[in-house]
Amino acid sequence: MTIQQQIFNYIDKISNEIADIRRHLHMHPELSHQEVETPDFIAKYLEGLNIPVRRGVAGRGVVGRIEGGNPGKTIAFRADFDALPIQDAKDVAYKSTVPGVMHACGHDGHTAALLGFAKAMNELKDELPGTIVLIHQFGEELSPGGARAMIEDGCLEGVDEIYGAHLQSQMEVGHVYGRDGYLQAAEDTVKITVNGSGTHGAEPHTGTDPILAASHIMVALQSIVSRNADPLKELVVSICKFHAGDADNVIPEKAVMEGTIRVFDENLRTLAGQRIKDLAAGVGKGLGCTVDVEIGKGYDSLWNHPEQMDLIRRAVGNSFGESVYKDIAPIMPVEDFSYYLQQVPGAFFFVGAKPLDVENPFPHHHEKFDFHEPAMAMTAKVFAAAYLESQN
């Protein structure tokens, strides 16, 4: 029996334990940058396996290290463990016990999968080449995230390659999905404040209407995508909040809009931000208003290294069959795994976790979000296959 078969068999053996870990974390979620019990749970689990652990990395992160019995590369694997400010509306035994907080994106599953992977690899470490670095990251859901801080605190020291996975409730079970190059977008936040002069709604000529100006600005912003951006490059500019006034007969002093920019190309990212400022100022001035624009830089786009993505394809194909891996188009949600990939070669991929017998599963960040739990064991196996492939 090959070492990979032994590892896979061990993962199958502990699959119920992996599910139990996930359910424990699901019942006890913690918000981004407020995690206390979760990193303690992770560290204690790894320490119970006699895996050396560094606690408090960048404040809340946990990094474990498994030394193989033979020389080889140092390969890192990352899981995030923060939850979201959402009330859990599922009717399940493992429902969140924390009011207004739940794991609505699968981070509990990522953590459980990485811990299961760690246990399996540690069981057979004397037969393994190289070194495994286990990066358990806090704060992914809320900028500035945890990745950059953990990198600054040395979590990638000595690492040759890094891999990460995200369970996907709307992708078919039994498949792994990814692509070379850009996989997930960059995000910037937009806040536009239009300043006018308030007056009675019956006498608009005595003031300057910021609602009118803001409305024209919002329409003008759509020209950035249609007339300024290369049509072969993806860009989204969306205004998602618009607030002005509190009475039906009063023109207010100001109107405030907030939204998001999603983009892959850095030059287009810069262009979009500048055009928002220019359009908002110009349109506002033409309608007698002054405008303040704030562009807040969020996560960078996630770019998969082709060589490491090829490694994932080979590992999945050789282990589960060529039809299991599928290339996909890039997506617009963001992910701070991007910062690890700016430092060392690596790849990020998705594991199908669509609940069985559910035609329209609830999306990520939904109050009834859930996923097919055996996908966690699949994730652990892909990590193991990737690790062994990386040592060849």
Helices and strands as residue ranges (DSSP letters): H 3-13, H 15-27, H 37-48, E 53-57, E 61-67, E 70-80, H 107-123, G 125-127, E 129-137, H 147-152, E 161-168, E 176-178, E 181-184, E 186-195, E 199-200, G 204-206, H 210-223, I 224-228, E 235-244, E 250-251, E 254-263, H 266-286, E 290-297, E 302-304, H 306-320, G 322-324, E 325-327, H 338-341, E 346-352, H 375-390
